[in-house]
Amino acid sequence: MESQTRYDLNYLIKLLELSTPDSLNIASAILKRNHEIDIPELPQLRQAVYRSLSEKKNRQLSQEVREIKTKLIASLAQNS
């Protein structure tokens, strides 16, 4: 695996751990630049984050966000 791709994977894991609207925007930009990495569930995570923030009016992540985030991070960690 190329060093840039490995770097991007590790950075994506950190961004997904944060799961904020800004971190997900950065993750999307990385995925547009690096075509070797694919996260088809990213839009689903983004929707869950926005829904969670909208419904709760605070920074707590919903259980749905935690489940999606955990699944994606585990998948990326296997590839890094």
Stockholm file with secondary structure:
# STOCKHOLM 1.0

chainA/1-80         MESQTRYDLNYLIKLLELSTPDSLNIASAILKRNHEIDIPELPQLRQAVYRSLSEKKNRQLSQEVREIKTKLIASLAQNS
#=GR chainA/1-80 SS CCHHHHHHHHHHHHHHHHCCHHHHHHHHHHHHHCTTCCCTTHHHHHHHHHHHHHHHSSSCCCHHHHHHHHHHHHHHHHHC
#=GC SS_cons        CCHHHHHHHHHHHHHHHHCCHHHHHHHHHHHHHCTTCCCTTHHHHHHHHHHHHHHHSSSCCCHHHHHHHHHHHHHHHHHC
//
